Amino acid sequence: MKSFRDSVVYSFKSLLFRTGFKRHFLHTYPYNFFPSHLAFFCECLDKTQNVPGSIVEVGCSLGQTTIYLNTHMHFNGIEKPYICIDTFSGFTREDISYEVDNRQKDKKELDAAFTINSKKWFDETIRSHEQYGTKRVTSYEADVNKFDFKNITPSISFALIDVDLYLPVKSGLEKIYPLMSKGGIIVVDDCNRDHKLWDGAYKAYMEFIQARNLPEKIILGKLGIIEM
């Protein structure tokens, strides 16, 4: 038999189900990655478990992937600092201007992307999952083009760079690569030369590896890999 509280909740949900608001409480897939991508990230975390250094996620949006990966770390006994970098307000004016002026991208689409966010919302989302080990997460509201990683960590074991556009991906790689420990892994998202908006990530990745004679490795349709 339902308690009074459960009866009230059930009645409220039943009422919402008859309206357009039902989409807000029905289960939806919250990730911007396919399950195969998330599984690969977890594989990277396992593979680099004994590699010294922090874990870095550049471009964390609302925190869905952050929570997923920290939950994996929690249940697999991986304890390392987890650092998140994001503007929490969408792309910068400089990065958008570069894409529009040099790469003929649509300014309206870029202006509107990932703008409905805030560091406060992200941090509260992370705090609400502390039972899964998210206390290890530290977030920084910053532009990766101007951020100094050396001030927050001496070394990195795994880095996920998911900032889509040419300039921030280029900056992220140039700053993170020198801090990578031997055995570490960098993953660059959106390395898809045919993507309408995000092919700048592919261009930055290819230029970076070619300049250093590193092997090209793009898997699962869009993940550019650099293994130390």
Residue pairs with C-beta under 8 A, 6 or more apart in sequence:
2 10
13 25
16 22
16 24
16 25
30 64
31 38
31 64
31 65
31 68
32 61
32 64
32 65
32 162
33 41
33 65
33 189
34 220
36 220
37 220
37 222
37 223
38 65
38 68
38 69
40 187
40 219
40 220
40 223
41 65
41 69
41 160
41 187
42 69
42 72
44 158
44 185
44 187
45 55
45 69
45 72
45 73
45 76
45 78
45 158
46 76
46 78
47 185
48 157
48 158
48 183
48 184
48 185
49 76
49 78
51 157
51 158
51 181
51 182
51 183
51 184
52 155
52 157
52 181
53 80
53 153
53 154
53 155
53 156
53 157
53 158
53 179
53 180
53 181
53 184
54 80
54 81
54 82
54 83
54 152
54 153
54 155
54 156
54 157
55 69
55 80
55 81
55 82
55 83
55 156
55 157
55 158
55 159
56 83
56 84
56 85
56 149
56 153
56 156
56 158
56 159
56 160
56 176
57 65
57 66
57 69
57 82
57 83
57 84
57 85
57 159
57 160
57 162
58 85
58 86
58 144
58 159
58 160
58 161
58 162
58 163
58 168
58 172
58 176
59 85
59 86
59 144
59 160
59 161
59 162
59 163
59 164
59 168
59 189
60 66
60 84
60 85
60 86
60 122
60 139
60 162
61 86
61 114
61 117
61 162
62 117
62 121
62 122
62 125
63 84
63 122
63 125
63 126
65 160
65 162
66 82
66 84
66 126
66 134
66 137
67 125
67 126
67 129
67 132
67 134
69 82
70 82
70 129
70 132
70 133
70 134
70 136
70 137
71 129
71 132
71 133
72 78
73 79
73 80
73 82
73 133
73 136
74 132
74 133
79 133
79 136
80 136
80 157
81 136
81 138
81 153
82 134
82 136
82 137
82 138
83 137
83 138
83 139
83 140
83 152
83 153
84 122
84 137
84 138
84 139
84 140
85 139
85 140
85 142
85 144
85 147
86 117
86 119
86 122
86 139
86 140
86 141
86 142
87 141
87 142
87 143
88 117
88 118
88 119
88 122
88 141
89 115
89 117
89 118
90 111
90 112
90 113
90 114
90 115
90 117
91 110
91 111
91 113
91 114
91 164
91 165
91 168
92 143
92 145
92 168
94 145
94 167
95 145
95 165
95 166
95 167
95 168
96 107
96 110
96 111
96 165
98 165
98 166
98 167
99 105
99 110
99 165
99 166
99 200
100 106
100 107
100 110
103 166
103 199
103 200
105 197
105 200
106 197
109 197
110 165
110 197
113 164
113 197
119 139
119 141
122 139
123 139
126 134
126 137
126 139
127 134
138 152
140 147
140 152
143 168
144 163
144 168
144 171
144 172
144 175
145 167
145 168
145 171
147 175
148 175
149 156
149 175
149 176
149 179
150 179
153 179
154 179
155 179
155 180
155 181
156 176
156 179
156 180
156 181
156 184
157 180
157 181
157 183
157 184
157 185
158 184
158 185
158 186
158 187
159 172
159 176
159 180
159 184
159 185
159 186
159 187
160 187
160 189
161 169
161 172
161 173
161 176
161 186
161 187
161 188
161 189
162 188
162 189
162 190
163 169
163 172
163 201
164 189
164 190
164 197
164 198
164 200
164 201
165 198
165 200
165 201
166 200
166 201
166 203
166 204
167 200
167 204
169 188
169 200
169 201
169 204
169 205
170 204
170 207
170 208
172 188
173 186
173 188
173 204
173 205
173 208
173 226
174 208
176 186
177 186
177 208
177 226
180 186
180 228
181 228
182 228
183 228
184 227
184 228
185 225
185 226
185 227
185 228
186 225
186 226
186 227
186 228
187 223
187 224
187 225
188 201
188 204
188 205
188 223
188 224
188 225
188 226
189 201
189 222
189 223
189 224
190 198
190 199
190 201
190 202
190 222
191 201
191 202
191 205
191 206
191 218
191 222
191 223
191 224
192 198
192 199
192 201
192 202
192 221
192 222
193 199
193 202
193 203
195 202
195 222
201 224
202 224
205 218
205 224
206 216
208 214
208 226
209 215
209 216
209 224
209 226
214 226
217 224
217 225
217 226
217 227
218 224
218 225
219 225
